[in-house]
Amino acid sequence: MSEFSVKPLFDRLIIKQEEAITKTSGGIIIPSGAVDKPHRGIVMAVGKGKKDEPMTINVGDKVLIGSFSGTNIEVEGEMYIMCRQDDIMAILLD
């Protein structure tokens, strides 16, 4: 991964959202109003953690996040989610 231009503080991390699925495998198009916020993403940057709580998530990890977790931010024209390590529900192994 290349150097990211924002460095999160403490236990925060920045996630690049995966695109929402807008078409089923059978070819049915899902209306934009029925598409949920993406729940998966790739970690682009991580903070150093807290004194009593080291970071267990690394840059490049694919993660599962809660529907309403974090804050949307824009960096160099791209949209990302900034959230705390506690907002991560799982690291996806694939």
Phi, psi and omega in degrees: 000142178281166180296130180269144188277000178233133178249111179294152178262152174053237185261024180267156175215162181243131185239133172271119183289143170280152179294142177289147179285124182246001181214134179283167179296337178275359177096004180282128180275129180269126180300147183300330179289340181265356182273124178286161172300138180303142181253357181240154177191175179246133180286123182260330181204146178227150175281184182273354181092180177259167181305315183263001188218090180290158178286133177250357180253138184242160174302134180096345178295141171268127187232161175248127183238157178294154183302322184246025182278147171075185181234134176286132177228157177246129178230119179051043176083359180251147179265138180222169172247131171254125180215175177269157179304326180295340179283346180281126182270330182195154168261126183275129179254103177217000000 
